[in-house]
Amino acid sequence: MTYCVAIKIRAGLVFCSDSRTNAGIDQVSTYAKMHRFGVEGRCQFVVLAAGNLATTQAVLAQVERDIQSEDRTGLLDAEHMSAAADYLGELNRLQRDRHREDGTGFEASFIIGGQIAGAKPELYLVYSEGNHITTSKDTPYLQIGESKYGKPILDRILSPDTSLETAALCALVSMDSTMRSNLTVGPPIEVQVYERDSLHLKQHHRFTEDSEYLRELKRSWDARLKEAFRKLPPIAWAFSWDHPAEGEHSEAS
C-alpha cells in the first residue's frame, strides 16, 4: 500500500511519501514514491506515485527517457503546470490501456507539483484515466493511496497562511497516523519542502525506520493526544440529553 500527501500554501509546497510496496509476514519491500525533476532557476517538479508498481515505474521511466531525448517534448518543456499534468496523465493513460486486455489492476495515480518560472506553484492529482484535479481554497492538499487515516489532521491545521515548517510537520503527523492504522504503509519516509519562487529543491529529508526523530514524533503525538482526551468535558453533563426535563414527556409515553 501507499500513502502520499502534497500541501499547497502561500509560502510554497510540501510533499511527503512513504516507501513501502509490500509488507508480508516474511518480506517487506520498499520503493521510493517521490521523484524530482527540474532545471534550477527555470522549473522544478515533484512527482508522487501510487498504485500498480509496474505502471508507475513505466510512466516514470518514460518521463526520464523523454527528458534525455532531443526528439521528444518532455516534462521539462511544459510551459505551465497544467500542461505538465496533462503530459503525465497521457503517459499514465497509455500504460493503463496497454494492459487493459489483461484485466484490471494496472491503475496508478500521481500527484505532480512544482513551479515554472514566471508562474505560481501548483499541485495536481492525476488519475489513471489521464484527467486531473487541483487544490482549492478549502482543501489545500492532495492525497493518493491510503488517505483516510491521515486526513483529519490536515483538515484541522492547514490554512493558506500556514508556514512551511508547520505544513511539513502536519504532513509527518498525517503520515504517522496512517502508519499506526495501516501496517502496509511505512518508512523510509521522504519529505520535500519547496519554497515559493526559489526554483530549487534543496530541502529534502529522508527518515529511515530507525530514525530517532520519527520515534520522538510518534511518542510526542501520542502523549499530546492522550493529554487532550483527558481534558475533554466529562460526558456526565450530557445526561439530560436522554431524559426529558421535568414536566415534559417523551414520545414513547
ZADO-1210 file (C-alpha; in nm, 4 decimals, padded with zeros to 6 digits):
<atoms>
<atom x="00.0000" y="00.0000" z="00.0000" code="MET" pos="1"/>
<atom x="00.0977" y="00.3645" z="-00.0278" code="THR" pos="2"/>
<atom x="00.0330" y="00.6992" z="00.1293" code="TYR" pos="3"/>
<atom x="00.1412" y="01.0267" z="-00.0288" code="CYS" pos="4"/>
<atom x="00.0298" y="01.3805" z="00.0527" code="VAL" pos="5"/>
<atom x="00.1126" y="01.7167" z="-00.1015" code="ALA" pos="6"/>
<atom x="00.0261" y="02.0545" z="00.0510" code="ILE" pos="7"/>
<atom x="-00.0042" y="02.3946" z="-00.1143" code="LYS" pos="8"/>
<atom x="00.0190" y="02.7097" z="00.0961" code="ILE" pos="9"/>
<atom x="00.1151" y="03.0685" z="00.0163" code="ARG" pos="10"/>
<atom x="00.4754" y="03.0073" z="00.1244" code="ALA" pos="11"/>
<atom x="00.5235" y="02.7130" z="-00.1106" code="GLY" pos="12"/>
<atom x="00.4681" y="02.3383" z="-00.1336" code="LEU" pos="13"/>
<atom x="00.5285" y="02.0365" z="00.0897" code="VAL" pos="14"/>
<atom x="00.5411" y="01.6737" z="-00.0261" code="PHE" pos="15"/>
<atom x="00.5502" y="01.3601" z="00.1893" code="CYS" pos="16"/>
<atom x="00.5544" y="00.9924" z="00.0893" code="SER" pos="17"/>
<atom x="00.6210" y="00.6513" z="00.2370" code="ASP" pos="18"/>
<atom x="00.8300" y="00.3869" z="00.0600" code="SER" pos="19"/>
<atom x="00.6641" y="00.0551" z="00.1401" code="ARG" pos="20"/>
<atom x="00.5311" y="-00.1526" z="-00.1503" code="THR" pos="21"/>
<atom x="00.4840" y="-00.4881" z="00.0230" code="ASN" pos="22"/>
<atom x="00.4518" y="-00.5886" z="00.3878" code="ALA" pos="23"/>
<atom x="00.4033" y="-00.9628" z="00.4086" code="GLY" pos="24"/>
<atom x="00.4752" y="-01.1829" z="00.7082" code="ILE" pos="25"/>
<atom x="00.8280" y="-01.2658" z="00.5965" code="ASP" pos="26"/>
<atom x="00.9083" y="-00.9917" z="00.3474" code="GLN" pos="27"/>
<atom x="00.8984" y="-00.6142" z="00.3439" code="VAL" pos="28"/>
<atom x="00.9722" y="-00.4383" z="00.0151" code="SER" pos="29"/>
<atom x="01.0398" y="-00.0699" z="-00.0332" code="THR" pos="30"/>
<atom x="01.0435" y="00.1560" z="-00.3363" code="TYR" pos="31"/>
<atom x="01.0722" y="00.5343" z="-00.3499" code="ALA" pos="32"/>
<atom x="00.7440" y="00.7005" z="-00.4423" code="LYS" pos="33"/>
<atom x="00.8817" y="01.0553" z="-00.4599" code="MET" pos="34"/>
<atom x="01.0619" y="01.1629" z="-00.7776" code="HIS" pos="35"/>
<atom x="01.2160" y="01.5012" z="-00.8518" code="ARG" pos="36"/>
<atom x="01.2845" y="01.6666" z="-01.1859" code="PHE" pos="37"/>
<atom x="01.3903" y="02.0158" z="-01.2806" code="GLY" pos="38"/>
<atom x="01.6338" y="02.2752" z="-01.4033" code="VAL" pos="39"/>
<atom x="01.7489" y="02.5094" z="-01.1297" code="GLU" pos="40"/>
<atom x="01.6273" y="02.8621" z="-01.1897" code="GLY" pos="41"/>
<atom x="01.3828" y="02.7552" z="-01.4628" code="ARG" pos="42"/>
<atom x="01.1427" y="02.4874" z="-01.3374" code="CYS" pos="43"/>
<atom x="01.1054" y="02.2298" z="-01.0615" code="GLN" pos="44"/>
<atom x="00.8692" y="01.9319" z="-01.0389" code="PHE" pos="45"/>
<atom x="00.7998" y="01.6714" z="-00.7717" code="VAL" pos="46"/>
<atom x="00.6016" y="01.3596" z="-00.8650" code="VAL" pos="47"/>
<atom x="00.4422" y="01.1260" z="-00.6087" code="LEU" pos="48"/>
<atom x="00.3208" y="00.7852" z="-00.7279" code="ALA" pos="49"/>
<atom x="00.0664" y="00.5296" z="-00.6026" code="ALA" pos="50"/>
<atom x="-00.0958" y="00.2198" z="-00.7474" code="GLY" pos="51"/>
<atom x="00.0368" y="-00.0624" z="-00.9622" code="ASN" pos="52"/>
<atom x="00.4154" y="-00.0602" z="-00.9325" code="LEU" pos="53"/>
<atom x="00.4762" y="-00.1763" z="-01.2898" code="ALA" pos="54"/>
<atom x="00.2620" y="00.1095" z="-01.4206" code="THR" pos="55"/>
<atom x="00.4243" y="00.3784" z="-01.2061" code="THR" pos="56"/>
<atom x="00.7734" y="00.2544" z="-01.2980" code="GLN" pos="57"/>
<atom x="00.6874" y="00.2515" z="-01.6683" code="ALA" pos="58"/>
<atom x="00.5450" y="00.6056" z="-01.6546" code="VAL" pos="59"/>
<atom x="00.8425" y="00.7455" z="-01.4669" code="LEU" pos="60"/>
<atom x="01.0886" y="00.5650" z="-01.6943" code="ALA" pos="61"/>
<atom x="00.9200" y="00.7289" z="-01.9936" code="GLN" pos="62"/>
<atom x="00.9453" y="01.0685" z="-01.8237" code="VAL" pos="63"/>
<atom x="01.3200" y="01.0113" z="-01.7873" code="GLU" pos="64"/>
<atom x="01.3588" y="00.8981" z="-02.1491" code="ARG" pos="65"/>
<atom x="01.1703" y="01.1999" z="-02.2814" code="ASP" pos="66"/>
<atom x="01.3890" y="01.4337" z="-02.0761" code="ILE" pos="67"/>
<atom x="01.7007" y="01.2752" z="-02.2263" code="GLN" pos="68"/>
<atom x="01.5643" y="01.2680" z="-02.5825" code="SER" pos="69"/>
<atom x="01.6266" y="01.5562" z="-02.8206" code="GLU" pos="70"/>
<atom x="01.3386" y="01.4471" z="-03.0443" code="ASP" pos="71"/>
<atom x="01.0522" y="01.4389" z="-02.7920" code="ARG" pos="72"/>
<atom x="00.8782" y="01.7034" z="-02.5861" code="THR" pos="73"/>
<atom x="00.9039" y="01.6132" z="-02.2202" code="GLY" pos="74"/>
<atom x="00.8154" y="01.7260" z="-01.8723" code="LEU" pos="75"/>
<atom x="01.0792" y="01.9990" z="-01.8572" code="LEU" pos="76"/>
<atom x="00.9352" y="02.1570" z="-02.1738" code="ASP" pos="77"/>
<atom x="00.5949" y="02.2259" z="-02.0164" code="ALA" pos="78"/>
<atom x="00.5032" y="02.5933" z="-02.0311" code="GLU" pos="79"/>
<atom x="00.2629" y="02.5758" z="-01.7361" code="HIS" pos="80"/>
<atom x="00.1807" y="02.3288" z="-01.4603" code="MET" pos="81"/>
<atom x="-00.1481" y="02.2117" z="-01.6092" code="SER" pos="82"/>
<atom x="00.0420" y="02.1137" z="-01.9252" code="ALA" pos="83"/>
<atom x="00.2815" y="01.9110" z="-01.7086" code="ALA" pos="84"/>
<atom x="-00.0200" y="01.7375" z="-01.5505" code="ALA" pos="85"/>
<atom x="-00.1660" y="01.6700" z="-01.8970" code="ASP" pos="86"/>
<atom x="00.1643" y="01.5170" z="-02.0088" code="TYR" pos="87"/>
<atom x="00.1860" y="01.2891" z="-01.7039" code="LEU" pos="88"/>
<atom x="-00.1806" y="01.1954" z="-01.7425" code="GLY" pos="89"/>
<atom x="-00.1311" y="01.0936" z="-02.1058" code="GLU" pos="90"/>
<atom x="00.1613" y="00.8677" z="-02.0150" code="LEU" pos="91"/>
<atom x="-00.0443" y="00.7141" z="-01.7353" code="ASN" pos="92"/>
<atom x="-00.3436" y="00.6503" z="-01.9610" code="ARG" pos="93"/>
<atom x="-00.1274" y="00.4897" z="-02.2316" code="LEU" pos="94"/>
<atom x="00.0269" y="00.2490" z="-01.9805" code="GLN" pos="95"/>
<atom x="-00.3130" y="00.1569" z="-01.8383" code="ARG" pos="96"/>
<atom x="-00.4617" y="00.0987" z="-02.1838" code="ASP" pos="97"/>
<atom x="-00.1643" y="-00.1135" z="-02.2868" code="ARG" pos="98"/>
<atom x="-00.2522" y="-00.3686" z="-02.0205" code="HIS" pos="99"/>
<atom x="-00.6305" y="-00.3308" z="-02.0267" code="ARG" pos="100"/>
<atom x="-00.6797" y="-00.6614" z="-02.2113" code="GLU" pos="101"/>
<atom x="-00.5105" y="-00.8371" z="-01.9208" code="ASP" pos="102"/>
<atom x="-00.7842" y="-00.7183" z="-01.6842" code="GLY" pos="103"/>
<atom x="-00.7943" y="-00.4671" z="-01.4022" code="THR" pos="104"/>
<atom x="-00.5209" y="-00.3951" z="-01.1511" code="GLY" pos="105"/>
<atom x="-00.2911" y="-00.1769" z="-01.3609" code="PHE" pos="106"/>
<atom x="-00.4317" y="00.1566" z="-01.2407" code="GLU" pos="107"/>
<atom x="-00.1994" y="00.4161" z="-01.0953" code="ALA" pos="108"/>
<atom x="-00.2368" y="00.7728" z="-00.9747" code="SER" pos="109"/>
<atom x="00.0119" y="01.0547" z="-00.9366" code="PHE" pos="110"/>
<atom x="00.0481" y="01.3897" z="-00.7689" code="ILE" pos="111"/>
<atom x="00.2601" y="01.6387" z="-00.9579" code="ILE" pos="112"/>
<atom x="00.3556" y="01.9720" z="-00.8102" code="GLY" pos="113"/>
<atom x="00.6108" y="02.2412" z="-00.8611" code="GLY" pos="114"/>
<atom x="00.6686" y="02.5738" z="-01.0231" code="GLN" pos="115"/>
<atom x="00.7693" y="02.7102" z="-01.3613" code="ILE" pos="116"/>
<atom x="00.9486" y="03.0455" z="-01.3734" code="ALA" pos="117"/>
<atom x="00.7009" y="03.3301" z="-01.4134" code="GLY" pos="118"/>
<atom x="00.4075" y="03.1299" z="-01.2769" code="ALA" pos="119"/>
<atom x="00.2860" y="03.0364" z="-00.9297" code="LYS" pos="120"/>
<atom x="00.3411" y="02.6969" z="-00.7605" code="PRO" pos="121"/>
<atom x="00.0644" y="02.4442" z="-00.8193" code="GLU" pos="122"/>
<atom x="-00.0412" y="02.0882" z="-00.7373" code="LEU" pos="123"/>
<atom x="-00.2373" y="01.8379" z="-00.9470" code="TYR" pos="124"/>
<atom x="-00.3715" y="01.4890" z="-00.8779" code="LEU" pos="125"/>
<atom x="-00.3539" y="01.2814" z="-01.1966" code="VAL" pos="126"/>
<atom x="-00.5894" y="00.9834" z="-01.2334" code="TYR" pos="127"/>
<atom x="-00.5364" y="00.6644" z="-01.4340" code="SER" pos="128"/>
<atom x="-00.7834" y="00.7946" z="-01.6951" code="GLU" pos="129"/>
<atom x="-00.5427" y="01.0830" z="-01.7619" code="GLY" pos="130"/>
<atom x="-00.7588" y="01.3621" z="-01.6193" code="ASN" pos="131"/>
<atom x="-00.6617" y="01.5650" z="-01.3165" code="HIS" pos="132"/>
<atom x="-00.7807" y="01.7947" z="-01.0372" code="ILE" pos="133"/>
<atom x="-00.6048" y="02.0648" z="-00.8367" code="THR" pos="134"/>
<atom x="-00.6268" y="02.2062" z="-00.4855" code="THR" pos="135"/>
<atom x="-00.8867" y="02.4565" z="-00.3681" code="SER" pos="136"/>
<atom x="-00.9101" y="02.7308" z="-00.1076" code="LYS" pos="137"/>
<atom x="-01.0969" y="02.4965" z="00.1286" code="ASP" pos="138"/>
<atom x="-00.8786" y="02.1910" z="00.0586" code="THR" pos="139"/>
<atom x="-00.5138" y="02.2988" z="00.0186" code="PRO" pos="140"/>
<atom x="-00.3818" y="01.9427" z="-00.0067" code="TYR" pos="141"/>
<atom x="-00.3995" y="01.6319" z="-00.2258" code="LEU" pos="142"/>
<atom x="-00.3654" y="01.2660" z="-00.1224" code="GLN" pos="143"/>
<atom x="-00.3161" y="00.9351" z="-00.3010" code="ILE" pos="144"/>
<atom x="-00.3125" y="00.5836" z="-00.1629" code="GLY" pos="145"/>
<atom x="-00.4318" y="00.5123" z="00.1919" code="GLU" pos="146"/>
<atom x="-00.5713" y="00.8590" z="00.2544" code="SER" pos="147"/>
<atom x="-00.8417" y="00.8278" z="00.5215" code="LYS" pos="148"/>
<atom x="-00.6303" y="00.7918" z="00.8357" code="TYR" pos="149"/>
<atom x="-00.4138" y="01.0982" z="00.7743" code="GLY" pos="150"/>
<atom x="-00.6899" y="01.3331" z="00.6626" code="LYS" pos="151"/>
<atom x="-00.8253" y="01.4725" z="00.9968" code="PRO" pos="152"/>
<atom x="-00.5032" y="01.6498" z="01.0995" code="ILE" pos="153"/>
<atom x="-00.4781" y="01.8128" z="00.7564" code="LEU" pos="154"/>
<atom x="-00.8341" y="01.9451" z="00.7770" code="ASP" pos="155"/>
<atom x="-00.7832" y="02.0814" z="01.1282" code="ARG" pos="156"/>
<atom x="-00.4435" y="02.2500" z="01.0902" code="ILE" pos="157"/>
<atom x="-00.3848" y="02.3670" z="00.7341" code="LEU" pos="158"/>
<atom x="-00.4757" y="02.7093" z="00.6005" code="SER" pos="159"/>
<atom x="-00.3299" y="02.9290" z="00.3245" code="PRO" pos="160"/>
<atom x="-00.1208" y="03.1160" z="00.5843" code="ASP" pos="161"/>
<atom x="00.0321" y="02.8057" z="00.7431" code="THR" pos="162"/>
<atom x="00.4131" y="02.8185" z="00.7481" code="SER" pos="163"/>
<atom x="00.6230" y="02.5705" z="00.5523" code="LEU" pos="164"/>
<atom x="00.7629" y="02.4263" z="00.8758" code="GLU" pos="165"/>
<atom x="00.4149" y="02.3732" z="01.0207" code="THR" pos="166"/>
<atom x="00.2900" y="02.2218" z="00.6941" code="ALA" pos="167"/>
<atom x="00.5838" y="01.9790" z="00.6875" code="ALA" pos="168"/>
<atom x="00.5169" y="01.8779" z="01.0489" code="LEU" pos="169"/>
<atom x="00.1469" y="01.8363" z="00.9685" code="CYS" pos="170"/>
<atom x="00.2358" y="01.6082" z="00.6764" code="ALA" pos="171"/>
<atom x="00.4571" y="01.3944" z="00.9014" code="LEU" pos="172"/>
<atom x="00.1846" y="01.3640" z="01.1670" code="VAL" pos="173"/>
<atom x="-00.0586" y="01.2675" z="00.8909" code="SER" pos="174"/>
<atom x="00.1884" y="01.0006" z="00.7806" code="MET" pos="175"/>
<atom x="00.2350" y="00.8782" z="01.1396" code="ASP" pos="176"/>
<atom x="-00.1430" y="00.8412" z="01.1831" code="SER" pos="177"/>
<atom x="-00.1595" y="00.6386" z="00.8625" code="THR" pos="178"/>
<atom x="00.1301" y="00.4118" z="00.9600" code="MET" pos="179"/>
<atom x="-00.0288" y="00.3449" z="01.3000" code="ARG" pos="180"/>
<atom x="-00.3557" y="00.2294" z="01.1419" code="SER" pos="181"/>
<atom x="-00.2188" y="00.0542" z="00.8333" code="ASN" pos="182"/>
<atom x="00.0963" y="-00.1565" z="00.8598" code="LEU" pos="183"/>
<atom x="00.1348" y="-00.1690" z="00.4808" code="THR" pos="184"/>
<atom x="00.2404" y="00.1982" z="00.4924" code="VAL" pos="185"/>
<atom x="00.5875" y="00.2505" z="00.6331" code="GLY" pos="186"/>
<atom x="00.9358" y="00.4051" z="00.6182" code="PRO" pos="187"/>
<atom x="01.1577" y="00.5260" z="00.4741" code="PRO" pos="188"/>
<atom x="00.9560" y="00.8484" z="00.4780" code="ILE" pos="189"/>
<atom x="01.0535" y="01.1261" z="00.2376" code="GLU" pos="190"/>
<atom x="00.9701" y="01.4943" z="00.2801" code="VAL" pos="191"/>
<atom x="01.0347" y="01.7651" z="00.0232" code="GLN" pos="192"/>
<atom x="00.9805" y="02.1300" z="00.1138" code="VAL" pos="193"/>
<atom x="00.9662" y="02.3776" z="-00.1722" code="TYR" pos="194"/>
<atom x="00.9883" y="02.7500" z="-00.1002" code="GLU" pos="195"/>
<atom x="00.7831" y="02.9633" z="-00.3380" code="ARG" pos="196"/>
<atom x="00.9837" y="03.1246" z="-00.6224" code="ASP" pos="197"/>
<atom x="01.3090" y="02.9569" z="-00.5160" code="SER" pos="198"/>
<atom x="01.3110" y="02.7248" z="-00.8216" code="LEU" pos="199"/>
<atom x="01.5330" y="02.4704" z="-00.6489" code="HIS" pos="200"/>
<atom x="01.4657" y="02.1547" z="-00.4437" code="LEU" pos="201"/>
<atom x="01.7222" y="02.1660" z="-00.1671" code="LYS" pos="202"/>
<atom x="01.5070" y="02.0938" z="00.1394" code="GLN" pos="203"/>
<atom x="01.4713" y="01.7179" z="00.1061" code="HIS" pos="204"/>
<atom x="01.4652" y="01.4829" z="00.4064" code="HIS" pos="205"/>
<atom x="01.4586" y="01.1019" z="00.4252" code="ARG" pos="206"/>
<atom x="01.3696" y="00.9320" z="00.7538" code="PHE" pos="207"/>
<atom x="01.4529" y="00.5614" z="00.7848" code="THR" pos="208"/>
<atom x="01.2834" y="00.3109" z="01.0137" code="GLU" pos="209"/>
<atom x="01.5428" y="00.3668" z="01.2865" code="ASP" pos="210"/>
<atom x="01.5070" y="00.7464" z="01.2729" code="SER" pos="211"/>
<atom x="01.5127" y="00.8893" z="01.6251" code="GLU" pos="212"/>
<atom x="01.3118" y="01.1889" z="01.5033" code="TYR" pos="213"/>
<atom x="01.0261" y="00.9685" z="01.3778" code="LEU" pos="214"/>
<atom x="01.0213" y="00.7798" z="01.7095" code="ARG" pos="215"/>
<atom x="01.0147" y="01.1058" z="01.9072" code="GLU" pos="216"/>
<atom x="00.7418" y="01.2478" z="01.6833" code="LEU" pos="217"/>
<atom x="00.5279" y="00.9388" z="01.7419" code="LYS" pos="218"/>
<atom x="00.5848" y="00.9423" z="02.1200" code="ARG" pos="219"/>
<atom x="00.5109" y="01.3147" z="02.1451" code="SER" pos="220"/>
<atom x="00.1977" y="01.2990" z="01.9294" code="TRP" pos="221"/>
<atom x="00.0608" y="01.0000" z="02.1224" code="ASP" pos="222"/>
<atom x="00.1215" y="01.1775" z="02.4548" code="ALA" pos="223"/>
<atom x="-00.0418" y="01.5021" z="02.3396" code="ARG" pos="224"/>
<atom x="-00.3485" y="01.3177" z="02.2079" code="LEU" pos="225"/>
<atom x="-00.3948" y="01.1330" z="02.5373" code="LYS" pos="226"/>
<atom x="-00.3499" y="01.4580" z="02.7295" code="GLU" pos="227"/>
<atom x="-00.6098" y="01.6335" z="02.5132" code="ALA" pos="228"/>
<atom x="-00.8505" y="01.3416" z="02.5550" code="PHE" pos="229"/>
<atom x="-00.8219" y="01.3558" z="02.9331" code="ARG" pos="230"/>
<atom x="-00.9169" y="01.7250" z="02.9220" code="LYS" pos="231"/>
<atom x="-01.2396" y="01.6731" z="02.7273" code="LEU" pos="232"/>
<atom x="-01.5650" y="01.7768" z="02.9018" code="PRO" pos="233"/>
<atom x="-01.6993" y="01.4828" z="03.1070" code="PRO" pos="234"/>
<atom x="-01.9921" y="01.3041" z="02.9496" code="ILE" pos="235"/>
<atom x="-02.1925" y="01.3245" z="03.2746" code="ALA" pos="236"/>
<atom x="-02.3083" y="01.6790" z="03.1965" code="TRP" pos="237"/>
<atom x="-02.4886" y="01.5440" z="02.8886" code="ALA" pos="238"/>
<atom x="-02.7091" y="01.3105" z="03.0966" code="PHE" pos="239"/>
<atom x="-03.0115" y="01.5293" z="03.0309" code="SER" pos="240"/>
<atom x="-02.9929" y="01.4617" z="02.6580" code="TRP" pos="241"/>
<atom x="-03.1600" y="01.1259" z="02.7107" code="ASP" pos="242"/>
<atom x="-03.4024" y="01.2398" z="02.9797" code="HIS" pos="243"/>
<atom x="-03.6808" y="01.4950" z="02.9252" code="PRO" pos="244"/>
<atom x="-03.6931" y="01.7948" z="03.1540" code="ALA" pos="245"/>
<atom x="-03.9404" y="01.7927" z="03.4421" code="GLU" pos="246"/>
<atom x="-04.2938" y="01.8339" z="03.3116" code="GLY" pos="247"/>
<atom x="-04.2073" y="01.7117" z="02.9610" code="GLU" pos="248"/>
<atom x="-04.2985" y="01.3736" z="02.8218" code="HIS" pos="249"/>
<atom x="-04.1082" y="01.1584" z="02.5784" code="SER" pos="250"/>
<atom x="-04.2708" y="01.0467" z="02.2542" code="GLU" pos="251"/>
<atom x="-04.2821" y="00.6904" z="02.3876" code="ALA" pos="252"/>
<atom x="-04.5104" y="00.7983" z="02.6753" code="SER" pos="253"/>
</atoms>
